[in-house]
């Protein structure tokens, strides 16, 4: 392989390693939010069912006079799905170069 192709392959592999690391960190952040979001959803549903059982939507005017139309929440469990297409699929492996010995 010539030097130009070898250098490009090296750059692409290093970029792949960097992107996978960043991807895993971002997925971890999302995974850490699953339970808090699920808990919040449950709290909202319980509050709504206890206080507004027959109301499907309403307008709430906040202290700053901004109005929000809100809709009765549905019970849902948060989930996180992620797919990372590989540019260069790699794995660590041992190399023994017998040609240089």
C-alpha atoms as one frame of an Amber mdcrd trajectory, in Angstrom:
protein
   0.000   0.000   0.000   1.397   3.417  -0.892   1.972   6.104   1.743  -1.006
   8.262   0.709  -3.461   5.367   1.055  -1.830   4.230   4.296  -2.090   7.730
   5.767  -5.753   8.052   4.727  -6.542   4.633   6.238  -4.823   5.696   9.463
  -6.826   8.959   9.569 -10.117   7.164   8.945  -9.401   4.545  11.608  -8.461
   7.170  14.198 -11.579   9.167  13.324 -13.689   5.996  13.727 -12.180   5.377
  17.171 -12.900   8.989  18.202 -16.488   8.893  16.904 -17.246   5.606  18.660
 -15.942   7.034  21.950 -18.074  10.179  21.565 -21.089   8.052  20.565 -20.766
   5.819  23.622 -20.500   8.863  25.896 -23.636  10.415  24.351 -25.573   7.135
  24.630 -24.538   6.888  28.305 -26.006  10.364  28.939 -29.281   9.253  27.350
 -29.309   5.993  29.302 -28.833   7.940  32.542 -32.006   9.924  31.727 -34.263
   6.906  31.180 -35.310   6.405  34.807 -35.719  10.116  35.696 -37.868  10.673
  32.591 -39.945   7.560  33.340 -40.409   8.701  36.944 -41.429  12.201  35.820
 -43.968  10.761  33.399 -45.467   8.628  36.160 -45.629  11.607  38.526 -47.392
  13.714  35.871 -49.910  10.958  35.132 -50.662  10.406  38.808 -51.109  14.134
  39.458 -53.368  14.558  36.430 -55.483  11.498  37.263 -55.931  12.632  40.873
 -56.741  16.260  40.052 -58.163  16.392  36.516 -59.527  12.913  35.753 -62.024
  14.137  33.132 -59.878  16.825  31.480 -58.075  15.982  28.235 -56.379  19.345
  27.643 -56.071  22.742  29.292 -54.244  26.052  29.082 -51.866  26.985  31.891
 -50.757  30.612  32.263 -47.394  30.857  33.990 -46.108  33.669  36.249 -44.448
  35.350  33.257 -47.791  35.341  31.366 -46.666  32.725  28.885 -49.523  30.331
  28.156 -49.014  26.643  27.460 -51.634  24.292  26.107 -51.065  20.984  27.870
 -52.533  17.611  27.071 -53.330  14.786  29.471 -50.189  12.647  29.708 -50.167
   8.950  28.843 -48.204   6.466  30.909 -45.043   5.581  29.024 -41.730   4.037
  29.959 -38.782   5.929  28.513 -36.399   3.977  26.325 -33.244   4.779  24.481
 -32.280   3.218  21.199 -29.146   4.000  19.270 -27.544   2.599  16.166 -24.064
   3.538  15.064 -23.173   2.561  11.506 -19.495   1.774  11.314 -17.332   3.473
   8.732 -14.438   1.134   9.459 -15.241  -1.855  11.633 -12.242  -2.597  13.826
 -11.276  -4.502  16.937  -8.097  -4.742  18.957  -5.918  -7.746  18.198  -2.453
  -9.040  18.955   0.064  -8.822  16.144   3.252 -10.832  15.916   5.404  -9.683
  13.044   7.599 -12.695  12.318   8.952 -11.062   9.164  10.921  -8.529  11.217
  12.566 -11.129  13.487
